[in-house]
Amino acid sequence: MVYDIFDTEGKESPEEFLKNGLGSKPFEVKGKIDASIFNKATDEAKKWGIAISYKPLSYFNAGYITSIFSGKLEICLKEGMSIEENFTVLIHELSHLFLGHTGHNILYYQGKDRPMELMQRPISRTAKELEAETISYLISKKIGLESRSAEYIASYIKSDKDLIEFSYETVIKIADKIERLFL
């Protein structure tokens, strides 16, 4: 039988046990940013038709991007996280969208006639996570934040094959695009 750690009891709460075992929170970010940076990024996302919401998510989930629940594009961020933690997750999820990982074809900017076509790239889940987290790392590092990206990326790489689909050129282009659009 297998039990979810959150269904167990002990001297420590499951959250404390995981924090002590991992040495820190999985989405912990070092450094500080002005709230205006985060607010500008979320405001700009909304102008592109991307709703931003906050929900209580599981210990191992800091956010996601979807259009399944409401029919509209939405990035959900975990309630209770710091601005810095939510910023790195926001950039990660925007990266999935702009890298063509989500299946969305087009974005419309509020008040503009010209839509933005999004690339379509059918690649493995591992390659998707590597690309999105690399962009989040690059942008976050540039503004003075240090996340646990290396550990996150390392958890996905199981073999050399996992790196074959990773596109360095695309990652750099999309990181530049996100930085210009949202920061």
Sequence and secondary structure as in RCSB ss.txt:
>XXXX:A:sequence
MVYDIFDTEGKESPEEFLKNGLGSKPFEVKGKIDASIFNKATDEAKKWGIAISYKPLSYFNAGYITSIFSGKLEI
CLKEGMSIEENFTVLIHELSHLFLGHTGHNILYYQGKDRPMELMQRPISRTAKELEAETISYLISKKIGLESRSA
EYIASYIKSDKDLIEFSYETVIKIADKIERLFL
>XXXX:A:secstr
    GGG  SSS HHHHHHHHHSS TT  BS   HHHHHHHHHHHHHTT EEEEE   TT  EEEESTTTSS EE
EEETT  HHHHHHHHHHHHHHHHTT S   EE  TT S  EE       HHHHHHHHHHHHHHHHHHTT B SHH
HHHHHH  SGGGGTS  HHHHHHHHHHHHHHH 
